[in-house]
């Protein structure tokens, strides 16, 4: 008996994928399908970001500069796509969203574990966010693992040191569960890299590009939420817009922004 041949639908498992959009409103509210599709697609892109950023970290560990450059270019394009999807979500009016919002009950984008994993992998770690998931759950374990493992920033310190940069001892000895913070000594080393190592400067500029895209997505996300629900409390008990605004203009790689006035 011959093996079943793989075709487009079976390779992508389209039957399972297209069965995952299950609006809960009854009678069905038209825009609930859009809301579900947009957020499911976001989670797929978050999965791809984790895939690409994990490769960036591995490239830095092994000293593969051009591999890291290639992957950071791809992640920047993914961020552009994430921002573009918000244009579609903004076609949903406050009235249409509120027609099915109650169906979300305790669910909230705040609970996206993959997005928190992306933040932790980049170095933007906040241990307090684990409390929003039951201890021992798969979500809690995933975040705890990311919290205690090397971030891209930690790998970057090793990479730069291997390329002759002086990394301050305070950064080399820092607790990896702590959030990446700016360091004046590191900034001096980065300025020197820009002037003496144009190949490494390409990587640093791509990291800045990605960071800018990440901040752009945060801003657009805040404005979409504000436009849709104003300053109401978010679903799932989150603080909504006020909480989201706390993360605005907080760069992932603050040292790369701090040196802009030193050239």
Rosetta silent file (secondary structure, phi, psi, omega in degrees, C-alpha in Angstrom):
SEQUENCE: XXXXXXXXXXXXXXXXXXXXXXXXXXXXXXXXXXXXXXXXXXXXXXXXXXXXXXXXXXXXXXXXXXXXXXXXXXXXXXXXXXXXXXXXXXXXXXXXXXXXXXXXXXXXXXXXXXXXXXXXXXXXXXXXXXXXXXXXXXXXXXXXXXXXXXXXXXXXXXXXXXXXXXXXXXXXXXXXXXXXXXXXXXXXXXXXXXXXXXXXXXXXXXXXXXXXXXXXXXXXXXXXXXXXXXXXXXXXXXXXXXXXXXXXXXXXXXXXXXXXXXX
SCORE:     score description
SCORE:     0.000 S_00000001
   1 L     0.000  125.646 -175.380    0.000    0.000    0.000 S_00000001
   2 L   -75.843  147.506  178.172    1.550    3.300   -1.090 S_00000001
   3 L   -68.365  147.105  179.429    2.065    6.105    1.411 S_00000001
   4 L   -66.286  130.250 -178.247   -0.328    9.016    1.204 S_00000001
   5 L   -75.647  142.690  178.087    1.196   11.808   -0.845 S_00000001
   6 L   -81.961  131.539  174.152    1.709   15.169    0.776 S_00000001
   7 L  -122.804 -175.891 -176.255   -0.086   18.052   -0.883 S_00000001
   8 H   -55.335  -48.907 -176.699   -0.483   21.743   -0.103 S_00000001
   9 H   -67.491  -40.934 -177.775   -3.323   21.249    2.358 S_00000001
  10 H   -73.785  -35.533  178.784   -1.849   18.299    4.212 S_00000001
  11 H   -62.487  -42.769 -178.765    1.619   19.846    4.492 S_00000001
  12 H   -88.924   -2.988 -179.860    0.182   23.002    6.075 S_00000001
  13 L    53.194   50.141 -173.907   -2.486   21.033    7.977 S_00000001
  14 H   -66.361  -33.656  178.835   -5.079   23.433    6.671 S_00000001
  15 H   -59.042  -44.483  178.908   -8.088   21.428    7.839 S_00000001
  16 H   -69.877  -42.961 -176.828   -6.926   21.751   11.452 S_00000001
  17 H   -62.027  -47.187 -175.220   -5.738   25.342   11.032 S_00000001
  18 L   -77.774   -6.617  175.706   -8.923   26.660    9.460 S_00000001
  19 L   -92.128   -1.135 -174.507  -11.063   24.927   12.077 S_00000001
  20 L   -86.750   -6.735  179.975   -9.450   26.944   14.889 S_00000001
  21 L   -93.722  100.762 -173.553  -11.459   30.133   14.304 S_00000001
  22 L  -126.212   85.921  176.947  -14.485   29.657   16.546 S_00000001
  23 L   -58.516  145.979 -176.615  -16.414   32.859   17.342 S_00000001
  24 L  -102.955  -15.292 -178.250  -18.398   32.654   20.590 S_00000001
  25 L   -68.306  143.841 -178.800  -21.021   35.339   19.976 S_00000001
  26 L  -146.165  108.961    4.091  -24.549   34.067   19.293 S_00000001
  27 L   -68.462  156.162 -173.426  -25.885   35.323   17.013 S_00000001
  28 L   -61.583  131.301  172.751  -22.462   35.716   15.425 S_00000001
  29 L   -88.803  130.097 -171.519  -21.006   39.207   15.445 S_00000001
  30 H   -54.612  -45.207 -172.066  -19.317   39.893   12.113 S_00000001
  31 H   -79.788   -6.323  178.713  -16.058   41.397   13.461 S_00000001
  32 H   -65.682  -33.930  177.282  -15.338   38.649   15.961 S_00000001
  33 H   -61.605  -45.115  178.073  -13.843   36.544   13.161 S_00000001
  34 H   -59.257  -44.893 -179.110  -11.423   39.350   12.301 S_00000001
  35 H   -58.811  -44.394 -179.609  -10.453   39.719   15.955 S_00000001
  36 H   -66.753  -47.702 -177.504   -9.693   36.002   16.279 S_00000001
  37 H   -60.959  -46.511 -179.521   -7.775   35.746   13.001 S_00000001
  38 H   -57.421  -45.546 -175.750   -5.603   38.801   13.735 S_00000001
  39 H   -75.370  -31.719  173.951   -4.604   37.521   17.164 S_00000001
  40 H   -66.630  -40.431  177.509   -3.973   33.978   16.002 S_00000001
  41 H   -64.650  -38.664  175.484   -1.740   35.337   13.245 S_00000001
  42 H   -56.186  -45.841 -178.179    0.071   37.449   15.853 S_00000001
  43 H   -64.081  -34.258  175.377    0.818   34.336   17.850 S_00000001
  44 H   -65.457  -41.884  177.859    2.213   32.643   14.746 S_00000001
  45 H   -67.528  -36.067  175.458    4.498   35.616   14.129 S_00000001
  46 H   -61.578  -38.757  177.461    5.563   35.579   17.799 S_00000001
  47 H   -61.997  -42.106  178.994    6.484   31.922   17.303 S_00000001
  48 H   -67.719  -37.951  176.655    8.576   32.860   14.278 S_00000001
  49 H   -60.545  -43.396  177.615   10.233   35.704   16.200 S_00000001
  50 H   -61.454  -38.885  178.433   11.230   33.265   18.937 S_00000001
  51 H   -63.131  -46.587 -177.992   12.602   30.950   16.242 S_00000001
  52 H   -71.700  -42.672 -178.178   14.649   33.721   14.612 S_00000001
  53 H   -69.488  -30.649  173.892   15.852   35.351   17.829 S_00000001
  54 H   -64.366  -37.268  176.293   16.966   31.993   19.198 S_00000001
  55 H   -67.334  -40.213  177.026   19.085   31.650   16.065 S_00000001
  56 H   -57.261  -47.082  179.612   20.495   35.163   16.597 S_00000001
  57 H   -60.080  -44.143  178.712   21.544   34.180   20.101 S_00000001
  58 H   -64.166  -38.980  178.476   23.168   30.990   18.819 S_00000001
  59 H   -63.010  -40.320  179.017   24.950   32.946   16.058 S_00000001
  60 H   -66.585  -38.827  179.657   26.367   35.374   18.625 S_00000001
  61 H   -63.878  -39.023 -177.756   27.541   32.503   20.812 S_00000001
  62 H   -90.216   -2.549  178.935   29.352   30.865   17.894 S_00000001
  63 L    80.408   19.229 -178.724   30.674   34.162   16.516 S_00000001
  64 L   -86.421   85.933 -177.251   28.652   34.006   13.289 S_00000001
  65 H   -59.154  -48.556 -173.374   28.334   37.731   12.586 S_00000001
  66 H   -72.284  -29.007  172.807   26.714   37.416    9.178 S_00000001
  67 H   -64.361  -43.260  178.555   24.216   34.843   10.393 S_00000001
  68 H   -65.197  -40.043  178.014   23.131   37.247   13.141 S_00000001
  69 H   -60.823  -46.819 -179.345   22.918   40.104   10.636 S_00000001
  70 H   -59.436  -45.860 -176.520   20.711   38.053    8.319 S_00000001
  71 H   -70.401  -35.600  177.967   18.331   37.019   11.095 S_00000001
  72 H   -67.788  -33.030  174.903   18.025   40.514   12.549 S_00000001
  73 H   -62.543  -40.407 -179.707   17.068   41.792    9.088 S_00000001
  74 H   -68.021  -42.553 -179.693   14.306   39.204    8.993 S_00000001
  75 H   -63.868  -34.336  177.309   13.032   40.037   12.476 S_00000001
  76 H   -63.622  -39.512  178.581   12.850   43.718   11.505 S_00000001
  77 H   -68.488  -34.058  176.401   10.637   42.820    8.546 S_00000001
  78 H   -63.948  -41.051  178.760    8.437   40.730   10.826 S_00000001
  79 H   -62.611  -38.360  176.759    7.973   43.758   13.096 S_00000001
  80 H   -61.311  -39.222  178.787    6.907   45.821   10.073 S_00000001
  81 H   -66.370  -41.380  178.400    4.321   43.152    9.290 S_00000001
  82 H   -61.041  -41.131  177.908    3.029   43.164   12.875 S_00000001
  83 H   -65.146  -42.453 -179.168    2.572   46.929   12.699 S_00000001
  84 H   -61.282  -33.822  179.412    0.816   46.644    9.343 S_00000001
  85 H   -64.226  -25.938  178.773   -1.722   44.186   10.746 S_00000001
  86 H   -66.607  -26.868  175.266   -2.894   46.881   13.157 S_00000001
  87 H   -60.064  -37.744  178.873   -4.141   48.858   10.144 S_00000001
  88 H   -70.787  -44.032 -178.500   -6.587   46.029    9.528 S_00000001
  89 H   -62.557  -31.058 -178.966   -7.612   45.800   13.188 S_00000001
  90 L   -70.963   -8.598  174.481   -8.329   49.531   13.223 S_00000001
  91 L   -76.137   -8.420  177.454  -11.157   49.005   10.725 S_00000001
  92 L   -88.083  123.285 -176.431  -13.095   47.533   13.660 S_00000001
  93 L   -80.109  160.273  175.468  -15.128   50.237   15.405 S_00000001
  94 H   -55.908  -38.181 -179.467  -15.560   50.519   19.202 S_00000001
  95 H   -64.004  -43.539 -177.902  -19.217   49.586   18.757 S_00000001
  96 H   -69.391  -36.499  178.307  -18.438   46.410   16.829 S_00000001
  97 H   -66.345  -44.320 -177.738  -15.755   45.330   19.326 S_00000001
  98 H   -70.180  -12.104  176.741  -18.010   45.896   22.302 S_00000001
  99 L   -70.025  -22.251  178.366  -20.694   43.795   20.653 S_00000001
 100 L  -129.026    1.621 -175.288  -18.658   40.671   21.500 S_00000001
 101 H   -56.190  -37.618 -178.404  -16.107   41.916   24.074 S_00000001
 102 H   -61.050  -24.932  179.914  -17.967   40.321   26.985 S_00000001
 103 H   -68.135  -18.753 -179.108  -17.371   36.924   25.377 S_00000001
 104 H   -72.053  -21.064 -179.993  -13.648   37.298   26.060 S_00000001
 105 L    50.137 -115.544 -176.463  -14.335   36.946   29.810 S_00000001
 106 L   -93.380    5.086 -179.016  -10.898   36.701   31.512 S_00000001
 107 L   -79.218  143.741 -178.638   -8.864   36.424   28.301 S_00000001
 108 L  -156.358  146.047  175.135   -6.488   39.269   27.480 S_00000001
 109 H   -59.408  -22.139  175.598   -3.554   39.917   25.173 S_00000001
 110 H   -56.625  -25.553 -176.398   -1.681   40.624   28.411 S_00000001
 111 H   -87.289    3.688 -179.051   -1.649   36.839   28.870 S_00000001
 112 L   -65.573  106.814 -178.355    0.301   36.149   25.676 S_00000001
 113 H   -68.371  -38.715 -178.126    3.117   33.945   26.920 S_00000001
 114 H   -63.374  -38.299  178.578    4.955   33.993   23.602 S_00000001
 115 H   -64.748  -41.069  176.459    5.140   37.790   23.612 S_00000001
 116 H   -64.302  -36.572  176.816    6.617   37.726   27.120 S_00000001
 117 H   -62.091  -41.166  177.776    9.059   35.065   25.938 S_00000001
 118 H   -59.644  -47.366  178.806   10.150   37.395   23.134 S_00000001
 119 H   -58.761  -47.196 -178.217   10.727   40.178   25.663 S_00000001
 120 H   -64.136  -41.374 -179.798   12.687   37.893   27.996 S_00000001
 121 H   -63.503  -34.990  178.445   14.777   36.467   25.154 S_00000001
 122 H   -72.706  -24.866 -178.628   15.700   39.985   24.078 S_00000001
 123 L   118.602   -1.605  179.208   16.740   40.887   27.637 S_00000001
 124 L   -90.782   75.375 -172.756   13.653   42.829   28.765 S_00000001
 125 L   -97.704  137.542  177.188   13.020   40.557   31.751 S_00000001
 126 L  -141.664   99.806 -174.756   10.473   41.194   34.503 S_00000001
 127 H   -59.435  -28.197 -177.146   10.119   38.328   36.962 S_00000001
 128 H   -63.652  -19.094 -179.095    6.919   39.823   38.398 S_00000001
 129 H   -71.741  -17.231  178.505    5.054   38.909   35.204 S_00000001
 130 H   -65.561  -24.611 -175.664    5.205   35.221   36.128 S_00000001
 131 H   -68.667  -11.451  179.495    2.599   35.781   38.823 S_00000001
 132 H   -83.891    3.316  178.295   -0.055   36.180   36.158 S_00000001
 133 L  -129.143  142.412 -178.820    0.193   32.454   35.384 S_00000001
 134 L   -59.296  130.764  179.364   -0.515   29.528   37.737 S_00000001
 135 L   -60.637  132.210 -178.083    2.697   28.204   39.256 S_00000001
 136 L    93.366  -12.009  178.262    3.548   24.868   37.676 S_00000001
 137 L   -72.418  163.782  179.358    1.524   25.530   34.517 S_00000001
 138 H   -61.245  -36.690  179.752    3.111   25.137   31.092 S_00000001
 139 H   -65.787  -43.398  179.303    2.978   28.922   30.657 S_00000001
 140 H   -62.804  -44.469 -179.301    4.717   29.527   33.978 S_00000001
 141 H   -64.409  -39.057  179.760    7.439   26.992   33.179 S_00000001
 142 H   -62.594  -44.372 -179.778    8.060   28.503   29.745 S_00000001
 143 H   -70.714  -37.466  178.637    8.555   31.988   31.205 S_00000001
 144 H   -63.090  -39.135  177.434   10.650   30.706   34.091 S_00000001
 145 H   -62.561  -46.924  178.993   12.955   28.978   31.610 S_00000001
 146 H   -63.571  -34.988 -178.399   13.348   32.177   29.579 S_00000001
 147 H   -62.883  -37.313 -173.576   13.918   34.173   32.755 S_00000001
 148 H   -97.093   -2.569 -179.312   16.903   32.067   33.799 S_00000001
 149 L   -98.593  166.401  179.063   18.527   31.514   30.434 S_00000001
 150 L   -62.206  133.510  175.996   20.980   33.692   28.518 S_00000001
 151 L   -92.085  174.217  175.645   19.334   36.544   26.641 S_00000001
 152 H   -62.132  -37.446  178.190   20.444   38.043   23.346 S_00000001
 153 H   -62.854  -42.481  177.969   22.003   40.920   25.287 S_00000001
 154 H   -62.152  -42.420  178.608   24.052   38.476   27.381 S_00000001
 155 H   -65.570  -34.720  178.586   25.188   36.708   24.212 S_00000001
 156 H   -64.379  -40.454  177.787   26.059   40.083   22.690 S_00000001
 157 H   -57.473  -46.064  178.766   28.362   40.879   25.626 S_00000001
 158 H   -61.992  -44.829 -177.844   30.269   37.638   25.001 S_00000001
 159 H   -61.475  -46.762 -178.957   30.379   38.291   21.265 S_00000001
 160 H   -65.913  -38.491  178.335   31.695   41.837   21.640 S_00000001
 161 H   -63.961  -39.743  177.173   34.280   40.749   24.190 S_00000001
 162 H   -65.017  -21.061  179.111   35.512   38.055   21.795 S_00000001
 163 L  -101.977   20.997  170.716   35.918   40.859   19.229 S_00000001
 164 L    94.697    0.963  179.789   38.105   42.992   21.474 S_00000001
 165 L   -80.643  148.020  176.586   35.553   45.162   23.283 S_00000001
 166 L   -92.075  112.181  179.878   35.923   45.846   26.989 S_00000001
 167 L   -97.501  124.256 -178.303   32.754   44.730   28.733 S_00000001
 168 L   -55.159  137.314  178.717   32.360   46.150   32.275 S_00000001
 169 H   -53.283  -34.519 -179.156   32.649   43.486   35.017 S_00000001
 170 H   -60.023  -32.477  178.684   29.300   44.593   36.424 S_00000001
 171 H   -79.697  -35.409 -179.703   27.640   43.416   33.213 S_00000001
 172 H   -68.571  -28.895 -175.463   29.576   40.178   33.047 S_00000001
 173 L  -102.650    4.815 -175.273   28.582   39.321   36.620 S_00000001
 174 L   -66.936  154.195  175.416   24.984   40.530   36.504 S_00000001
 175 L   -70.154  121.775 -174.806   22.071   38.328   37.467 S_00000001
 176 L   -68.202  -11.604  178.188   20.684   36.995   34.173 S_00000001
 177 L   -84.426   -6.018 -178.973   17.144   37.229   35.552 S_00000001
 178 L   -87.925  151.487  178.260   17.442   41.018   35.731 S_00000001
 179 L   -66.835  143.521  175.763   16.304   43.365   32.998 S_00000001
 180 L   -62.254  128.226 -179.585   18.954   44.810   30.685 S_00000001
 181 L  -123.926  151.838 -179.715   19.918   48.301   31.893 S_00000001
 182 L   -65.693  151.689 -178.427   22.101   50.999   30.246 S_00000001
 183 L  -141.845  122.947 -174.963   25.772   51.189   31.174 S_00000001
 184 H   -63.442  -40.872  179.704   28.034   54.192   30.477 S_00000001
 185 H   -62.919  -41.146  178.231   31.215   52.095   30.187 S_00000001
 186 H   -63.732  -38.951 -179.973   29.571   49.822   27.652 S_00000001
 187 H   -60.880  -37.806  176.535   28.443   52.841   25.668 S_00000001
 188 H   -62.996  -41.070  177.954   32.065   53.996   25.385 S_00000001
 189 H   -65.200  -37.772  179.909   33.002   50.569   24.042 S_00000001
 190 H   -67.100  -39.510  177.175   30.149   50.713   21.530 S_00000001
 191 H   -59.867  -42.432  179.111   31.255   54.113   20.229 S_00000001
 192 H   -63.412  -40.161  178.283   34.721   52.670   19.634 S_00000001
 193 H   -61.153  -45.107  179.728   33.213   49.699   17.767 S_00000001
 194 H   -58.055  -37.647 -175.948   31.264   52.035   15.474 S_00000001
 195 H   -81.783  -29.484 -172.419   34.466   53.908   14.629 S_00000001
 196 H  -110.347  -20.850 -175.978   36.818   50.951   14.264 S_00000001
 197 L  -129.758   80.966 -179.313   34.679   47.962   13.232 S_00000001
 198 H   -60.421  -26.486  178.566   32.179   48.843   10.479 S_00000001
 199 H   -67.409  -41.936  177.446   31.263   45.162   10.119 S_00000001
 200 H   -71.579  -31.729  179.161   30.107   45.006   13.735 S_00000001
 201 H   -62.613  -31.652  177.081   28.420   48.399   13.378 S_00000001
 202 H   -60.884  -44.846  177.894   26.117   46.888   10.736 S_00000001
 203 H   -61.206  -45.944 -177.932   24.860   44.393   13.320 S_00000001
 204 H   -63.997  -35.977  177.678   24.378   47.103   15.945 S_00000001
 205 H   -69.591  -35.544  176.357   22.419   49.265   13.515 S_00000001
 206 H   -67.290  -35.833  175.687   20.152   46.343   12.641 S_00000001
 207 H   -63.836  -38.427  177.162   19.558   45.790   16.343 S_00000001
 208 H   -66.915  -40.850  176.370   18.595   49.466   16.600 S_00000001
 209 H   -57.416  -47.621  179.770   16.281   49.058   13.589 S_00000001
 210 H   -61.399  -45.135 -179.658   14.588   46.113   15.278 S_00000001
 211 H   -59.048  -42.774  178.233   14.303   48.022   18.554 S_00000001
 212 H   -61.162  -42.364  177.847   12.692   50.944   16.747 S_00000001
 213 H   -64.335  -37.552  178.750   10.196   48.565   15.144 S_00000001
 214 H   -64.347  -43.678  177.833    9.447   46.991   18.504 S_00000001
 215 H   -67.474  -36.041  177.892    8.736   50.402   20.031 S_00000001
 216 H   -62.850  -42.329  179.016    6.628   51.368   17.013 S_00000001
 217 H   -63.500  -41.764  178.079    4.496   48.256   17.498 S_00000001
 218 H   -58.718  -47.013 -177.479    4.023   49.067   21.191 S_00000001
 219 H   -62.296  -48.584 -178.758    2.895   52.603   20.351 S_00000001
 220 H   -63.386  -36.907  178.815    0.495   51.514   17.614 S_00000001
 221 H   -63.431  -44.259  177.736   -0.897   48.778   19.860 S_00000001
 222 H   -59.164  -45.048 -176.675   -1.585   51.299   22.634 S_00000001
 223 H   -68.251  -34.728  176.574   -3.362   53.633   20.220 S_00000001
 224 H   -64.016  -45.198  179.680   -5.501   50.814   18.803 S_00000001
 225 H   -63.162  -45.777 -179.845   -6.577   49.817   22.319 S_00000001
 226 H   -62.282  -39.420 -179.642   -7.230   53.446   23.286 S_00000001
 227 H   -67.070  -30.459 -174.355   -9.187   54.016   20.086 S_00000001
 228 H   -89.858  -42.176 -176.155  -11.291   50.902   20.696 S_00000001
 229 H  -122.888    1.272 -178.123  -12.028   50.932   24.450 S_00000001
 230 L    64.699 -132.855 -178.360  -10.710   54.306   25.643 S_00000001
 231 L  -108.749   26.803  173.298   -9.540   54.106   29.251 S_00000001
 232 L   -65.256  158.384  173.107  -11.798   51.273   30.330 S_00000001
 233 L   -63.600  141.307  179.832  -10.228   48.451   32.320 S_00000001
 234 L   -71.385  164.361  175.341   -8.785   45.833   30.006 S_00000001
 235 H   -66.244  154.910 -179.440  -10.207   42.325   29.681 S_00000001
 236 H    74.154   10.701  178.556   -8.854   39.779   32.132 S_00000001
 237 H    83.474    5.005  178.447   -8.552   42.475   34.802 S_00000001
 238 L   -70.400  162.855 -177.117   -5.606   44.232   33.153 S_00000001
 239 L   -81.979   -0.372  176.218   -5.268   47.994   33.540 S_00000001
 240 L    69.047 -136.443 -173.784   -5.704   48.540   29.816 S_00000001
 241 H   -57.073  -46.048  179.947   -4.210   51.654   28.253 S_00000001
 242 H   -55.650  -40.710  178.490   -2.452   53.012   31.406 S_00000001
 243 H   -66.571  -44.461 -177.724   -0.521   49.738   31.790 S_00000001
 244 H   -62.503  -35.415 -178.583    0.379   49.589   28.106 S_00000001
 245 H   -67.552  -21.371  179.416    1.659   53.169   28.182 S_00000001
 246 L   -63.380  -26.545 -177.130    4.196   52.239   30.872 S_00000001
 247 L   -91.285   -5.827 -178.024    6.199   50.313   28.278 S_00000001
 248 L   -67.310  140.761  174.793    6.254   53.107   25.683 S_00000001
 249 L    61.546   25.272  171.050    9.631   54.542   24.755 S_00000001
 250 L  -104.481   98.433 -176.331   11.482   51.945   26.818 S_00000001
 251 L   -67.231  150.887  174.775   14.060   50.592   24.345 S_00000001
 252 L   -71.591  -38.694 -179.265   15.128   46.977   24.400 S_00000001
 253 L  -117.175   75.437 -172.408   18.748   47.991   23.748 S_00000001
 254 H   -60.620  -30.984 -178.975   19.072   51.326   25.606 S_00000001
 255 H   -64.321  -33.418 -179.192   22.848   51.604   25.144 S_00000001
 256 H   -70.026  -24.038  176.673   22.463   51.715   21.371 S_00000001
 257 H   -86.851  -33.319 -175.627   20.186   54.745   21.713 S_00000001
 258 H   -66.438  -24.128 -174.400   22.260   56.475   24.373 S_00000001
 259 L   -88.969   -1.370 -172.952   25.317   56.789   22.104 S_00000001
 260 H   -60.353  -29.695 -178.530   23.571   58.653   19.260 S_00000001
 261 H   -89.602    9.365 -175.148   24.824   62.039   20.394 S_00000001
 262 H  -106.365   14.573 -179.756   28.448   60.930   20.653 S_00000001
 263 L  -111.773    0.000    0.000   29.347   60.824   16.966 S_00000001
